[in-house]
């Protein structure tokens, strides 16, 4: 089957509620061991397999492509219902709807009756694309920390290779939220001739010092877990689950807002009428974070978390393309751009998002900026589906 035929393949079963149906991920080898790609931070990588999902029908002129980039803990499964699929020795993709199923599908904001949607998994993750949990053909063992360091720029280089493999020269729109938003921005800067429109949600040109600090603490939790074993834990009975859980709890706090947490939890006790002395779970917010941590450990890989957060740290569009000047960096862009911030997001705050929009505008790029009121913090781009959907529908239509 050719890449183009694979791109149109679907594994539809009984229609799932409010969904594009059952979906199956595609996998394609974009880089061989004999011809590895050079990486931004030095070294090379190959072979590289990339997992991606597609929805809708590619038009004869291939001008209806919407390319979606996922965030830190996301994957290629943006919409529809997944089959149960093993991804590596420790992580399984469970049957569930896609992470943006309310946005992508027939008649939805990104309408798969009109657009051909592509969503790939990034290099270094644990959901099908080659990463630290994949087997190194040189040793026959998982890479672990011998996997090379990767960047957002490396990811976008692979995105371009995927488009080449599918015979697509230009995308109608590239869209992403959070770390996916930085991929969307990078794609518009690195390949300006290939991007007609770009949507950057809950993201800006670089992570703040506070964001860097939270990522550093999260990695510290993983690296100092006694079961981390220098990253070579794949054949152990127990991996660095406690460290990964703590990292996820910390990160999840940054995805929420004080208002949202107060409204949802306040100081309510969990299944108790009064406080009891001790260090177990007593407050509802503690129970919530514990649940999120345990669920995350079941589906994600600690090494992948290290690599992806570090790529998130390193991205700085101004330094990469403008010698430290964001306006100069934005002069590369040609795409009409939508930048969306959320007023309660303190991981990528509205002021920094507005600065990105202004920098683009100063270069003559057609840019729309919206600051959306929401109590859901950074996660608003995932939760505020009606508000985000209206913005996307209008932007895509014009």
Secondary structure, DSSP 8 states (H G I E B T S, - for coil): --HHHHHH-----S--TTSS-EE--EEEEEE-STT-EE-TTSSEE-SEEEEEEEES---TT---EEEEE--TT--S--SSEE--EE-SSS-EE-S-B-TTTTTEETTSSEETTT-EEEEE--TT-SSSSS-TTSEETTTTEE-GGGS----HHHHHHHHHHHHHHTT---EEEEEEETHHHHHHHHHHHHTGGGEEEEEEES--SB--HHHHHHHHHHHHHHHTSTT-GGG--TTSSS-SHHHHHHHHHHHHHHHS-HHHHHHHTTT-BSS-SS--SSSS--BHHHHHHHHHHHHHHHH--HHHHHHHHHHHHH-BHHHHHHTT-HHHHHTT--SEEEEEEETT-SSS-HHHHHHHHHHHHHTT--EEEEEE--SSGGGHHHH-HHHHHHHHHHHHH-
